């Protein structure tokens, strides 16, 4: 199990995911989607996510913002993964944790392969894919990464269940800390007035 809690998000997180993507800088948006996108196109992409078939995973920062997120879209025999991590949260293992959690989730749903597509210049995503055991093919400025997923086992299902419970506990703890921080700020403001 990964030490970074990765939570599977519901449709209620659509606005948080949109806020996460909109907080990415222009170059990060280009690397995430393969081309520059205006805010309206990003909002339309998030609105089209079908939570009945696709899955969204997130890692919450200390103030409950999504500092890392992964969209897992299921096809007939594969699942495609798109990842984004906010600049302040990079180089902390968040991308690798998102890939591992999404791969386990896809594996437990009898998906044969995990697939990622990115620009060939996106060295970070290519490095993450290779670390995750994915074969990467670079061609004409694009990179495609694939890995065959093993069949699900009772252990993989148990691992997924535990990972989800740990992520929920992590979110609850951060939520409580953030609530008490806000109470402290309100009390300090009231005493200054």
WOHUDA-V376886 format. One record per backbone hydrogen bond with DSSP energy under -0.5 kcal/mol. CO is the residue of the C=O (numbers start at 0). NH is the residue of the N-H. If there is no record, write none. Layout:
co=(CO:CO)
nh=(NH:NH)
This chain:
co=(2:4:6:6:8:9:10:12:13:14:15:16:17:18:19:20:24:25:26:27:28:29:37:37:38:39:40:41:42:43:44:45:48:49:49:54:55:56:57:58:58:60:64:64:66:67:68:69:69:70:70:71:71:72:76:76:77:78:79:81:83:85:86:88:92:93:94:95:96:97:98:99:100:101:102:103:105:105:106:111:112:113:114:115:117:118:120:121:122:123:124:125:126:127:128:129:134:135:136:138:140:141:142:143:144:145:146:152:153:154:155:156:157:158:159:160:161:162:163:164:165:166:167:168:169:170:171:172:173:174:175:176:177:178:179:180:181:182:183:184:185:186:187:188)
nh=(4:6:8:57:55:12:13:16:17:18:19:20:21:22:22:23:28:29:30:31:32:33:40:41:42:43:44:45:46:47:48:48:50:52:53:71:8:69:6:66:67:63:60:66:85:58:83:56:71:72:81:54:73:79:111:112:74:114:72:70:68:88:89:91:96:97:98:99:100:101:102:103:104:105:106:107:108:110:109:148:78:146:80:144:142:121:122:125:126:127:128:129:130:131:133:132:145:137:143:141:119:138:117:136:115:134:113:156:157:158:159:160:161:162:163:164:165:166:167:168:169:170:171:172:173:174:175:176:177:178:179:180:181:182:183:184:185:186:187:188:189:190:191:192)
